[in-house]
Amino acid sequence: MTALDRHVALVGFMGAGKSTLGPQLAERLGRRFVSVDDVVERRSGRTVADLFERDGEARFRELEEKAAADVLDRRQPAVVELGGGALGSSRTRGALDTSVFTLLVETSLDDAWSRVVGSDRPLARDEAVFRTLFDERKPAYERVADAQITDLDGAVLACAGVALGARTLDRLGELIPGDGQVALVADRTVAGLYGARARDALGDRLAATYEVPAGEAAKTHAEAERLWSALRLDRTGTLVALGGGSAIDLTGFVAATYLRGIAWTPVATTLVAQVDAAIGGKTAIDVAGGKNLVGAFWWPDRVVCDPQTLETLPDEELDSGRAEVVKTGLLMGEEVWTLEPAQQVRRCAAFKSGICLRDPRDSGERAQLNLGHTFAHALEAAADFRLPHGRAVALGLLAALRLSGLEEQAALVTDVLAPEPVSVDREAAWAALARDKKSVEGSARLVLLDAPGQPRWNVELPVEDVRRALDELIA
Ligand SMILES: NC(=O)c1ccc[n+]([C@@H]2O[C@H](COP(=O)([O-])OP(=O)(O)OC[C@H]3O[C@@H](n4cnc5c(N)ncnc54)[C@H](O)[C@@H]3O)[C@@H](O)[C@H]2O)c1
């Protein structure tokens, strides 16, 4: 389950950090933040401490239960902070079970105590009482939680269904929601490397395995048709994609269309897929008219990223991923590419998850993810798709940064990615740029940066400037 179209409830012990994390998470998801305690205080015109003191805990719990029910009943998905004792109500627990994505904000007892000691919280006056409550309440939090988190990125990733970490591949069986049958669709090369581990992890749930051609060759109508015809899953089934963005795009598209849509889980084995392609529910195949022309928005129930699988990735594929990491860092305004590799994946995957949860159908700010890609696609088309994607994206970033007037960042991209100009026909590249999916009446709509971390999209520039920027990328 993911937080798409659902309230996110934050539960956990007092002092866990819910009221700090809640507004930050709401901002990352583009939602309102609502604290149930605040609603109680506003409605009663009194503080929680005062209600406890003068009317007793039972009266406070009544008001809290009613406020939680009203807030969780609202249609517009929000981030809702529940008080530490709110799960004492069976009505509140029931609401969380049915239609709410619930995050348990984890903390240690000592950290929680150090944060609340000396505050006016009614149940934090006596350390022994506090410690007993902590142990009593923990199991209730764990029972309702869809995920347990300790930080903001972890919360955003959980909301997008992303499970990221060493050996997650071996936990595939438990990570895939539901208990229906599973069909595994694996990139042929990746099947040879990780297929056995995936099959072992899926155990009895695995009904069938289908291998598809390695890489982009999988994204064809013929492969989709083969899968549609061969699959025997019912509507409780889940399709699992094992591979990079290509196997994932194909499998997601088949999942979106088979039986009018079944659940699916990408297991991302390339850097591009872990920081980009597996996240956000865009699926597609290529047709004669162009790449990714036929597809659907179909959000996966879970995304699994095991950074260890990147150890076998060829250098050229790693370079493609590095270019996406640098693109993401420029959009974030953080030099994420200097972090250690697992952290790079986590930061970038969380950033993309937030954007996609805010704009799931690509009708607004998600366009920023296209930074540099209009130029990259034009160069790739002019090179008959024989240009490594990473090199094309690196060059595209250079063009976007130069047009943004950010020479310092352009120099940084040259340092980090060292892209060589390509030898392609200038007219062919220019014609391809005008045909780009994001162009309007032949005029490119670009993503530029006002500064690192401050993207602007749908920017139209004088054609001469765009042409010059493209020409500078060509040897
Ligand atoms: N849906 C989206 O939002 C989105 C975003 C970005 C890219 N994409 C799509 O993703 C595709 C590119 O995906 P990609 O860059 O992940 O590569 P890919 O899936 O095309 O795979 C590239 C190569 O790497 C091999 N490979 C994959 N994992 C491996 C591993 N762990 N060890 C060894 N070899 C491995 C594959 O067999 C293949 O030969 C494009 O079709 C692009 O359009 C989609």
The ligand as an SDF file (V2000), in Angstrom:
LIG
                    3D

 44 48  0  0  0  0  0  0  0  0999 V2000
    9.1290    5.1800  -16.2410 N   0  0  0  0  0  0  0  0  0  0  0  0
    9.9690    6.1250  -15.9430 C   0  0  0  0  0  0  0  0  0  0  0  0
    9.6730    7.0350  -15.1730 O   0  0  0  0  0  0  0  0  0  0  0  0
   11.3540    6.0880  -16.5470 C   0  0  0  0  0  0  0  0  0  0  0  0
   12.3350    6.9760  -16.0830 C   0  0  0  0  0  0  0  0  0  0  0  0
   13.6200    6.8690  -16.6120 C   0  0  0  0  0  0  0  0  0  0  0  0
   13.8930    5.9220  -17.5850 C   0  0  0  0  0  0  0  0  0  0  0  0
   12.8980    5.1010  -18.0310 N   0  0  0  0  0  0  0  0  0  0  0  0
   13.1640    4.0950  -19.0670 C   0  0  0  0  0  0  0  0  0  0  0  0
   14.1310    3.1810  -18.5670 O   0  0  0  0  0  0  0  0  0  0  0  0
   14.8080    2.5960  -19.6750 C   0  0  0  0  0  0  0  0  0  0  0  0
   16.2740    2.5220  -19.3560 C   0  0  0  0  0  0  0  0  0  0  0  0
   16.4280    1.7670  -18.2040 O   0  0  0  0  0  0  0  0  0  0  0  0
   17.8350    1.5090  -17.5130 P   0  0  0  0  0  0  0  0  0  0  0  0
   18.7580    2.6010  -17.7660 O   0  0  0  0  0  0  0  0  0  0  0  0
   17.4940    1.1590  -16.1000 O   0  0  0  0  0  0  0  0  0  0  0  0
   18.4490    0.2520  -18.2550 O   0  0  0  0  0  0  0  0  0  0  0  0
   17.8300   -1.0530  -18.9210 P   0  0  0  0  0  0  0  0  0  0  0  0
   16.7060   -1.6160  -18.1770 O   0  0  0  0  0  0  0  0  0  0  0  0
   17.6090   -0.7730  -20.3740 O   0  0  0  0  0  0  0  0  0  0  0  0
   19.0620   -2.0640  -18.7530 O   0  0  0  0  0  0  0  0  0  0  0  0
   20.3170   -1.7410  -19.3230 C   0  0  0  0  0  0  0  0  0  0  0  0
   21.2040   -2.9760  -19.3620 C   0  0  0  0  0  0  0  0  0  0  0  0
   21.6480   -3.3030  -18.0460 O   0  0  0  0  0  0  0  0  0  0  0  0
   21.4500   -4.6910  -17.7960 C   0  0  0  0  0  0  0  0  0  0  0  0
   21.2810   -4.8180  -16.3560 N   0  0  0  0  0  0  0  0  0  0  0  0
   20.2550   -4.3720  -15.6020 C   0  0  0  0  0  0  0  0  0  0  0  0
   20.5130   -4.5620  -14.3020 N   0  0  0  0  0  0  0  0  0  0  0  0
   21.7160   -5.1620  -14.2240 C   0  0  0  0  0  0  0  0  0  0  0  0
   22.5390   -5.5940  -13.1440 C   0  0  0  0  0  0  0  0  0  0  0  0
   22.1860   -5.3830  -11.8820 N   0  0  0  0  0  0  0  0  0  0  0  0
   23.7050   -6.1700  -13.4360 N   0  0  0  0  0  0  0  0  0  0  0  0
   24.1030   -6.3320  -14.7400 C   0  0  0  0  0  0  0  0  0  0  0  0
   23.3890   -5.9320  -15.7920 N   0  0  0  0  0  0  0  0  0  0  0  0
   22.2070   -5.3450  -15.5320 C   0  0  0  0  0  0  0  0  0  0  0  0
   20.2790   -5.0510  -18.6500 C   0  0  0  0  0  0  0  0  0  0  0  0
   20.2420   -6.4230  -18.9440 O   0  0  0  0  0  0  0  0  0  0  0  0
   20.5160   -4.2210  -19.8920 C   0  0  0  0  0  0  0  0  0  0  0  0
   21.3910   -4.8690  -20.7500 O   0  0  0  0  0  0  0  0  0  0  0  0
   14.4850    3.4370  -20.8980 C   0  0  0  0  0  0  0  0  0  0  0  0
   13.6110    2.7150  -21.7250 O   0  0  0  0  0  0  0  0  0  0  0  0
   13.7800    4.6580  -20.3280 C   0  0  0  0  0  0  0  0  0  0  0  0
   12.8010    5.1660  -21.2090 O   0  0  0  0  0  0  0  0  0  0  0  0
   11.6640    5.1650  -17.5230 C   0  0  0  0  0  0  0  0  0  0  0  0
  1  2  1  0
  2  3  2  0
  2  4  1  0
  4  5  1  0
  4 44  2  0
  5  6  2  0
  6  7  1  0
  7  8  2  0
  8  9  1  0
  8 44  1  0
  9 10  1  0
  9 42  1  0
 10 11  1  0
 11 12  1  0
 11 40  1  0
 12 13  1  0
 13 14  1  0
 14 15  2  0
 14 16  1  0
 14 17  1  0
 17 18  1  0
 18 19  2  0
 18 20  1  0
 18 21  1  0
 21 22  1  0
 22 23  1  0
 23 24  1  0
 23 38  1  0
 24 25  1  0
 25 26  1  0
 25 36  1  0
 26 27  1  0
 26 35  1  0
 27 28  2  0
 28 29  1  0
 29 30  1  0
 29 35  2  0
 30 31  1  0
 30 32  2  0
 32 33  1  0
 33 34  2  0
 34 35  1  0
 36 37  1  0
 36 38  1  0
 38 39  1  0
 40 41  1  0
 40 42  1  0
 42 43  1  0
M  CHG  2   8   1  16  -1
M  END
$$$$
